[in-house]
Amino acid sequence: EFPGVPIYQMDNGQVKIPAGWLIEQCGWKGYRDGAIGIYPKQALVLVNYGGATGEQILSLAERVNESVRQRFGISLDSEVQIIRSGQ
């Protein structure tokens, strides 16, 4: 149904599809709305460009997840890692 989708066979017989690929296919890579966005070089990274709240970042994550769910029928699991400026 989705030609070109990269898949990785798991030991348990399931397949893994890279979340970054799914997010990019939904058009999110490089997205920016004011102080929040998706990193242009890696679709898995949500960015606070300064002044955004945690609630705004979480809302963006939920919108991204919903668009992936709508297009591919897959729900993404969050793997939150906070990186502060200057680290």
N, C-alpha and C positions, 0 to 999 in steps of 0.2 A: 504493500500500500504506500510506503514511503521509500522510493528508490534512493540509494546512496546513504541510507542510515548506517552509521558505524555501530557494530555490535561486537560484544566480547562474550564469548562462551564462558560460563561459570562452571565450577566443579559439580554443582548440584543440578546441572542440566538447564538452568535458567540462563537468560542472556542479560547483559548489562548494556544499557545505552547511555553514553555520556550526557550528563545533564547540561553541560555547556553547549553541546551541539543542539539539544532540544531548545534551549533558551535562544540561541542564535537563530535557529530556524523560525522562531516566533517573532523575530525582528527586534529583540531587545538589546543586542550588543551595541554599545555606544550610545544608548538612550540617555538623555539628560532632561530633567525638569527642575530648573532652579538649582537648589542645593543638593538634590539627590540624583543618582543615575546608576548606570551599569558601565563598568570599566570597558573602554573601547578595545582593549587588547585581550580581555578574558571575560566572557559572558557570565561566569560564575560569581564575579565580584561585584557586590553592590557598594556604592561609594557615597559618602557624605562629603560633599565638596566644601562644607562649612556652614554651620547654622541650622542644619536639619535636625529634627528630633528623632529619637529612636522609633517613635510611633510612625513617622513618615517613612523611615527605612523599612520597618515591618510591613507597612501598607504596600510599598513597592514590591517587596518579596512575595506578598500574597497575590498581587496582580500578575506577577511573572508566573507564579505557580499555577494560577487559574488559567492563564493563556496556554500554558503547556498542557494542562489537563483537558482543556477544550479542543485543542488541535490534535493531540496524540493519545488522549485517554490515560495519561501517566501522571501520578502525583509525585512531586519532588519532596525528598526529605531534606530538612535544613541541617546544615553543618556550620553553625555559627562560629566565626573566629573574628574577634575584634582586633583591628590593627590601628593603633593611634598614630597621628601625624608625628613624623620624626623617628619612628621605630624601624 
